[in-house]
Amino acid sequence: MEVNNPAGFWRRTGAWIMDAFLISFVVTIITSSMGITVFDEGIGYQSVQFPIQAGYLIVLPVLWYGYTLGKKAVRVRTVKTDGSQVTWGVMIIRVVIGLILYTVSFGILVIVSAIMVAVRADKRAIHDLIAGTYVTRDLPQELK
């Protein structure tokens, strides 16, 4: 495994915040148009949020050299540990398993992952280790 130019905690956090705001904005528009609020029980906000969030975090990086809009803004992208482009399977594992782990741990593993990104030399979080990915500041070969 060769991890080159890994993105640190603050860049990743900035990208995450931008993506979270974008996803929340889109989900709020969709749910509002359906008459659903965050506080509705049953089929509600979270039922709409999960597929949109997972879709965004899986599809965009596969089609766009590992970038999401937030990652593109802070100039980082997700790649496999060998530096190659992420695939559908890799991103499904990274996103879905990550979301499940972080949810069932009531956010405790989010804190553990943040600490890992802050202190590990390769800056990899739990979902990166599981999926065989990392976040880099390097440009894709196609854009160099």
C-alpha positions in Angstrom: 0.0 0.0 0.0 1.3 3.4 -1.0 -0.5 6.4 0.4 0.7 9.6 -1.3 -0.1 13.2 -0.2 -2.9 12.3 2.2 -5.5 15.0 3.0 -5.5 16.0 6.6 -8.3 16.5 9.2 -9.2 20.1 8.4 -9.4 19.7 4.6 -11.6 16.6 5.0 -13.7 18.3 7.6 -14.2 21.3 5.3 -15.3 19.0 2.4 -17.6 17.0 4.7 -19.3 20.2 6.0 -19.8 21.5 2.4 -21.2 18.2 1.3 -23.5 17.9 4.4 -24.9 21.4 3.7 -25.6 20.5 0.1 -27.2 17.2 0.9 -29.3 18.8 3.6 -30.4 21.6 1.3 -31.5 19.2 -1.5 -33.3 16.8 1.0 -35.1 19.8 2.6 -36.3 21.0 -0.8 -37.5 17.5 -1.7 -39.2 16.7 1.6 -40.8 20.2 1.9 -42.3 19.7 -1.6 -43.7 16.4 -0.3 -45.1 18.0 2.9 -42.6 16.1 5.1 -40.7 17.8 8.0 -37.7 16.7 10.0 -40.1 15.9 12.9 -42.6 13.7 11.0 -42.8 10.1 12.2 -43.0 7.1 9.9 -41.8 7.7 6.3 -40.0 11.0 6.9 -37.0 13.1 6.4 -34.5 10.3 7.1 -36.2 8.0 4.6 -35.5 10.6 1.9 -32.1 11.6 3.2 -30.4 8.2 3.2 -30.8 7.3 -0.4 -29.9 10.8 -1.6 -26.8 11.0 0.7 -25.6 7.5 -0.2 -26.3 8.1 -3.9 -24.4 11.4 -3.9 -21.4 10.0 -2.0 -21.2 6.8 -4.2 -22.1 8.0 -7.7 -20.2 11.3 -7.9 -16.8 10.0 -6.8 -17.0 7.1 -9.3 -17.9 9.4 -12.2 -15.7 12.3 -11.2 -12.2 11.1 -10.3 -13.0 10.6 -6.6 -14.4 14.1 -6.1 -17.6 15.2 -4.5 -18.5 18.9 -4.7 -17.1 19.5 -1.2 -13.9 17.6 -2.0 -13.4 19.4 -5.3 -13.8 22.8 -3.4 -11.0 21.9 -1.0 -8.9 20.1 -3.7 -9.0 16.6 -2.3 -10.4 13.3 -3.7 -10.9 9.7 -2.7 -8.7 7.0 -4.3 -7.9 3.4 -3.7 -4.8 2.7 -1.7 -2.9 2.0 -4.9 -3.8 5.5 -6.1 -6.2 4.2 -8.8 -9.7 5.5 -9.4 -12.4 4.3 -7.0 -15.0 1.8 -8.3 -18.7 1.2 -7.7 -18.0 -1.7 -5.3 -15.3 0.2 -3.3 -17.6 3.3 -2.9 -20.6 1.2 -1.9 -18.5 -0.5 0.8 -17.0 2.9 1.9 -20.2 4.7 2.1 -22.8 2.2 3.1 -20.7 0.3 5.7 -19.4 3.6 7.0 -22.9 5.0 7.4 -24.1 1.8 9.1 -21.1 1.7 11.5 -21.3 5.4 12.4 -25.1 5.1 13.0 -25.2 2.0 15.1 -22.4 3.3 17.3 -24.4 6.4 18.0 -21.6 8.5 16.5 -18.8 7.2 18.7 -17.0 5.7 15.7 -17.2 9.1 14.0 -15.1 10.5 16.8 -12.7 7.6 16.6 -12.4 8.1 12.8 -11.8 11.9 13.3 -9.0 11.1 15.8 -7.5 8.5 13.3 -7.5 11.1 10.5 -5.9 13.6 12.8 -3.1 11.4 14.2 -2.4 8.6 11.7 0.4 9.2 9.1 -1.8 7.9 6.3 -4.8 10.0 7.5 -7.2 7.1 7.0 -10.5 6.8 8.8 -12.4 3.5 9.7 -14.4 3.6 6.4 -11.2 4.1 4.5 -9.5 1.1 6.1 -12.6 -1.1 5.4 -12.9 0.0 1.8 -9.2 0.2 1.0 -9.3 3.9 0.2 -7.7 7.2 1.3 -8.2 10.8 0.6 -5.4 12.5 -1.3 -4.5 16.0 -2.4 -3.0 14.6 -5.7 -4.7 15.4 -9.0 -5.9 12.4 -11.1 -3.5 11.4 -13.8 -6.0 12.4 -16.4 -5.9 16.0 -15.2 -2.2 16.4 -14.7 
